[in-house]
Each structure stands twice: as structure tokens, then as C-alpha cells.
Amino acid sequence: MNTTHKVAVSVLTLILVLGLPAHTVLADDDQGDDDRGGLRQAKVEARVEFRQEKKNIFEKFRERVGSRTAELKNFLGGGRAAIGSGTITAKTDTTLTVEKDGKSYLVNLGDKTQIRRRFWGKSDLSEFSVGNVVNVIGLWTDDTHTAINATLVRNVSIQKRFGVFFGDVKSLVTNGWVMSTKSGNRADQTVTVTSDTKFENRNGETITKADVVVGHKVRVRGLWDKTLNTVTEVTQVKDFSLPVQVEVKATVTPTP
């Protein structure tokens, strides 16, 4: 194979690899040096066309990535949002206003928002009060980062599992009493009982609410609100001060 043939084969190979238009042709073998110059020019043009095509492909790819990024950002709004230990300052049927570090946030609640208590029991807005401390997870509605579409709201102020509280009755109130607790870190609790509350003395015998008076030592099973210091939905009260123990003193009669 002479030099001209080798050049022709090389150019043909380049044309096939680069995908040059089908009408690209090679010069005849017998056109000499002028044709070889033409082939060199064809190779240069092929390289230029290849580089331009590669640049065009890259530009299209970048445009697509940019478009997808914009769509994703639009879908996610301002990105993931999380507020830890924020305080409720207001609430409606579908929103909470939460303050954290001096900033106020609007928390939007939807059908898919999970609402939980301190120990992860299911809850609803009826249990929430202004002043409760909440954790919020969701997505910012926009780049201003002032409103959240919440996926989870956890009220850490409400313990909605039944707890047991021991203490002394300090005063009587309507439908219950105020009692101290054995925990030195816990304030006095206001206990509210109902007609469904079971009362018993230390022997397990049935008593009534009227039997519980100031100074009695009691055990209460019910629902504790950590912020409001209340115990509601009380299922059982046990009064350890009843029945009253009668001290019997032995009388010694001297022998005549």
C-alpha cells in the first residue's frame, strides 16, 4: 500500500469514527501531492467539526442538568427545614406559629403531617397549647425560610403515655387537688379526676374522691402535661393514708 492509499484509509477511518456526513469523499489515489494536501485539510475540518459537535453535546447536557436542578429546587421549595425546641406562640386549625431564637416561623399542617407527643404517641392539634415546645421537620416553602410545610411535628411538652405520680395532697380544687411529687425537679401538679376514676385505699378497698383530703399520701395514674403541670385522664388514685391506722396502747394493770 503506497503513501496515498495509507492517507486515504486514515481519513476514511476518521470519517467513520467522527460520523462525518455521508457525502464526504476521498480524492482519487492518482491526484498526487495536491490531493494529499486536500486530505490534510479534510482531516483538519473533521477535527474542527468533531470539537464543535462535542461542545454542542456538552452545552445540551449542561442545559438539561440545569433544568432538572431548577425543577427539583422548585419541587422542594427552599430545601429541608428543621426547627428544634421552638415555642408555639399561636395556632389555627391548619397552622402553628413557632418562635425560635427570636425568629417567627409559620408551620403549615397538612393531611400527611405526622403529629406526635413527647414519647412519640399519636396526637392532634386539640392537645397543643400556646407555650408548648415543639420540634418541626419539613420543607421550606421558599428561599425566605420563614414558612414550612411540615412532615412531622413533635410536641415535647406533652407526655401522652400514662405515668404514675406519688406525692402529698396540698390543697383541694374543683374536681381534684394539687399535689407535691417525689421528684425534686418537678413542680406541684394539679390533678383532675372524673367519674371514671377508680379510688382505693392502701388495702385495695374502694373509697371515694371525698375521702381524699389535704395531707394524704396518694399515688395517681394519669396523663401528664409537662408544661402546664397537670395530670388529667386519671384512671386510678390510691390513698395510702387510708384506712386510718389506730394506735393501740397497752394498759398495764398493777397486781394488788
Secondary structure, DSSP 8 states (H G I E B T S, - for coil): --HHHHHHHHHHHHHHHHT--TT-----GGGHHHHHHHHHHHHHHHHHHHHHHHHHHHHHHHHHHHHHHHHHHHHHTT-EEEEEEEEEEEE-SSEEEEEETTEEEEEE--TT-EEE-TTS-B--GGG--TT-EEEEEEEESSTT--EEEEEEEEETTEEEEEEEEEEEEEEEETTEEEE--S-TTS--EEEE--TT-EEEETTS-B--GGG--TT-EEEEEEEEETTTTEEEEEEEEEETT-S-------------
